Amino acid sequence: NQEMINNIIKWLDEMDKKKERILFAGAPFILDSVLNKLNNDGITYEFGERGAVLTGGGWKIYEDKRMPIEEFREKVKKILGIPPENCLDLYAMVESNGFMVHCPEGHYLHIPTTYFHPMVLDDNDEIVGYGEKGRFAFLDGIAMSYPGFITTGDEVKLLEECPGCHRPTPVLEPEVHRFRGEEIRGCAEEMRRMLLEE
């Protein structure tokens, strides 16, 4: 939606002129569209520590435009001047009561183990060990109005500890991918559908 992209750029201009702090929170494919337009127009900013980016929802039907998270952060730095440690992604779903967010040090997705019990399942729905890829599943200890055992359509790798910041909680590797054939859904997909209806 070109109007939305233009509105975001107008907002960036206003915030830059006022030297205000900014937080872009949204789906990565939306920010990527903004970055592409700015790049094509030869426009860059230097928000630096005044800027932060929080993405969530994944790339959905724009999977063909997905880039590695590290490359995405570098693109944000090059065009918006926001340092990589201020560019974080979160992973969540409507079926859960919490979310996992990147740590600034290593950009691994930290799991809130006070109420989530994470698991990775193989093709036979058997639990695999740390460091192996498989389907993400979890028990949600604060789900009260519905069963809190969820098996997702997402492929992940679970690590026992973050190799970036060494906080003692399990983490998911930064890249989470949807398994082929799984339904595209979630908040970012709803946003995409709403934008197409305009």
C-alpha positions in Angstrom: 0.0 0.0 0.0 1.9 3.0 -1.3 -0.1 5.5 0.7 0.9 3.8 4.0 4.6 3.8 2.9 4.4 7.5 2.0 2.8 8.2 5.4 5.5 6.4 7.2 8.2 8.3 5.3 6.4 11.6 6.1 6.4 10.6 9.8 10.1 9.8 9.6 10.8 13.2 8.0 8.9 15.0 10.8 10.6 13.1 13.6 14.0 13.7 12.0 13.4 17.4 11.7 12.3 17.6 15.3 15.1 15.4 16.5 12.5 13.2 18.2 13.0 9.6 19.2 11.3 7.0 17.0 10.1 3.5 17.4 9.0 1.6 14.3 6.9 -1.4 15.4 5.4 -3.6 12.7 5.8 -6.4 10.3 9.3 -6.7 8.6 7.8 -6.7 5.1 6.2 -3.2 5.8 9.5 -1.7 7.0 11.3 -3.3 4.1 9.0 -1.6 1.7 9.7 1.7 3.3 13.4 1.1 3.3 13.3 0.1 -0.4 11.4 3.3 -1.3 13.9 5.5 0.7 16.8 3.7 -0.9 15.3 4.2 -4.4 14.8 7.9 -3.7 18.3 8.3 -2.3 17.1 9.3 1.2 18.9 8.3 4.4 18.5 9.3 8.0 20.8 9.3 11.1 18.4 8.4 13.9 21.2 6.6 15.8 20.3 6.0 19.5 17.1 8.1 19.0 15.7 5.2 16.9 14.5 1.7 17.5 12.9 -1.0 15.4 10.7 -3.8 16.7 9.4 -6.2 14.1 7.1 -9.1 14.5 4.8 -11.3 12.4 7.3 -12.5 9.9 7.3 -12.1 6.1 4.1 -14.1 5.4 3.3 -14.1 1.6 6.4 -12.0 1.1 8.6 -14.9 2.0 10.4 -14.6 -1.4 11.6 -11.1 -0.2 12.8 -12.4 3.2 16.4 -11.7 4.0 18.6 -13.0 6.8 17.9 -11.0 10.0 21.5 -9.8 10.1 21.2 -8.4 6.6 17.9 -6.7 7.5 19.5 -5.0 10.5 22.3 -3.8 8.3 19.8 -2.3 5.8 18.1 -0.5 8.7 21.4 0.9 9.9 22.4 2.0 6.4 19.1 3.8 5.6 17.8 4.9 9.0 21.0 5.1 10.9 19.6 2.9 13.7 22.3 0.6 15.3 21.7 -3.2 15.0 21.3 -3.6 18.8 18.3 -1.3 18.6 16.7 -3.4 15.9 14.9 -6.4 17.5 12.4 -8.9 16.3 9.8 -10.7 18.4 8.1 -14.0 17.9 4.6 -14.6 19.3 1.2 -16.0 18.3 -2.3 -15.4 19.2 -2.5 -18.8 20.9 0.0 -17.8 23.5 0.0 -15.4 26.4 3.6 -14.2 25.9 6.2 -13.5 23.3 9.9 -14.1 22.7 12.1 -11.2 21.9 15.6 -10.9 20.5 18.4 -9.9 23.0 20.4 -6.9 21.7 23.7 -8.8 22.2 23.1 -11.8 19.9 19.5 -11.4 18.5 18.4 -14.8 19.8 14.8 -15.2 20.8 14.5 -15.5 24.6 11.8 -17.7 25.9 9.9 -16.6 29.1 10.4 -19.8 31.0 8.4 -18.6 34.0 5.3 -19.7 32.1 6.4 -21.3 28.9 7.8 -24.8 28.6 9.4 -25.0 25.1 9.8 -28.1 23.0 11.0 -29.0 19.5 9.3 -32.0 17.9 10.4 -34.2 15.1 8.3 -35.5 12.2 6.8 -38.1 14.6 5.9 -35.5 17.2 8.7 -36.8 19.4 10.7 -34.3 21.5 14.2 -33.7 20.2 17.2 -32.4 22.1 18.7 -28.9 22.2 20.4 -27.9 19.0 18.2 -29.9 16.7 15.7 -28.4 14.3 12.0 -29.3 14.3 8.5 -28.0 14.9 8.1 -25.6 17.8 5.7 -26.6 20.5 5.2 -25.3 24.0 3.1 -25.5 27.2 1.6 -22.2 28.3 1.3 -22.3 32.1 -0.9 -19.2 32.3 -3.5 -20.3 29.7 -6.8 -20.7 31.6 -9.6 -20.4 29.1 -8.2 -22.9 26.6 -5.8 -25.8 26.6 -2.3 -24.4 26.8 -0.4 -27.0 24.8 0.4 -25.7 21.4 2.2 -27.2 18.4 3.0 -24.5 15.8 3.7 -24.7 12.1 7.1 -23.1 12.6 10.5 -24.7 12.2 13.0 -23.7 14.9 16.2 -24.7 16.6 16.1 -24.5 20.4 19.3 -23.8 22.4 19.8 -24.4 26.1 21.4 -21.0 26.6 21.9 -17.8 24.6 25.4 -17.8 22.9 25.1 -14.1 22.5 24.3 -12.7 26.0 24.7 -16.0 28.0 21.5 -15.4 30.0 20.5 -18.8 31.5 17.3 -19.4 29.6 16.5 -21.4 26.5 16.4 -19.5 23.3 15.4 -20.0 19.7 17.8 -19.3 17.0 17.1 -15.9 15.4 15.5 -17.3 12.2 12.1 -18.9 12.5 10.6 -20.3 9.3 7.1 -21.5 8.5 7.0 -25.2 7.3 5.9 -25.6 3.7 2.2 -26.2 3.3 1.3 -24.6 6.7 -1.4 -22.0 6.7 -0.2 -18.4 6.6 -1.8 -16.6 9.6 -1.2 -14.2 12.4 -1.3 -10.5 13.1 1.0 -9.6 10.2 -1.1 -11.6 7.8 -4.2 -9.8 9.0 -2.5 -6.4 8.5 -1.5 -7.4 5.0 -5.1 -8.4 4.2 -6.5 -5.1 5.6 -4.0 -3.1 3.5 -5.1 -5.0 0.4 -8.7 -4.1 1.1 -8.0 -0.4 1.1 
